[in-house]
């Protein structure tokens, strides 16, 4: 969940929007999870478990897995609280 939070924080800072959508396959490749045919369901389970943990510690607001044509082409949408970039990076933004 720490790697996921770091990646989400970077993407949120770059996009400067309260909602981020990425493919699950891309997200799994960024946090070095397996995307072999037999492991896809376990990878998605690991990502959703990490997202649930981030919700518990109040780092993200919500997330939603959008299953399009199976898990191979699915996306995940993260929603953050309405706080601005200043709340995210207090040491770097005045």
N, C-alpha and C positions, 0 to 999 in steps of 0.2 A: 504494500500500500504506500510505502514511502516513495518508491520510484514513480508510481502512478501519480501521486500528489505533485511531485516535482515536475513531471511532464505536463500535467494539467495547468500548473501555475505558469509555466513558460508559455504554453499555448494561449492561456487567458491574457497574459501580458502582451503577447504579440497581436492577438485579434482585438483586444480591448472591447469584448462583448460579453454579456452575462451568460451566453449560451454557446457551446462548442459541440460540433458534430464531426466525428471521425469514423472511419471503418474500424471494425474490431480487429481485423487482420493487421492493419497498420499499427494500431495501438499495441497489439501483442508483439509485433516485431520491435517496437521501441523499448519494451520492458523485458525483452528476451524470453518470451514464452513460446512454447512449441505450437506450430500450426500444421502439423501432420494430420492427415485425414482421421486417424484414430484418436487424436488428442484434442481436436477442436472443441468438443463439448466441455472437456475439463479445463481448457484454457479460458473459455467464456465463463465458466463457473468461478475460476480464480479471479477473473477481472470483476465480476459482479460482487464477489465476497469482499474484495478490496474496496469497491465503491460503497458497499454497506458500512464498512469500517470508517470510511471518510465521512459519511453522513453522520455516524454516531459521534465523531469528534468535531463535527460542525465545520468541516473544510469545504464540502460541496453541499448544495441545496438538494438537488435530485439528479437522477440519471435515468435514462430509458434506453433499452436495447430494442432497436428497430429491425426486426427480422424480415428481410425482403424476399429473397429466393433461397432461404436456408441460411445457415451460419456463415458460409463462405463470403457472401456479399452483404452481411449485416452491418449496420452502423450503430453507434452509441452516441447519445446526446447527453451532455453534462450541463446542468443549470447551476449557476452560482448565485449567491446573494447579491443584492443590488449595490453593495459597497464598491467604490471605485478602485482604480489602480493604486491610488494613494494608500488605501487600506491594506493592499497586498504587499507593497514594497516600501515600508516606512523609512528604511535606511537610504534608499536610492532616489526617491521622489520627494521633493519638498512640498 
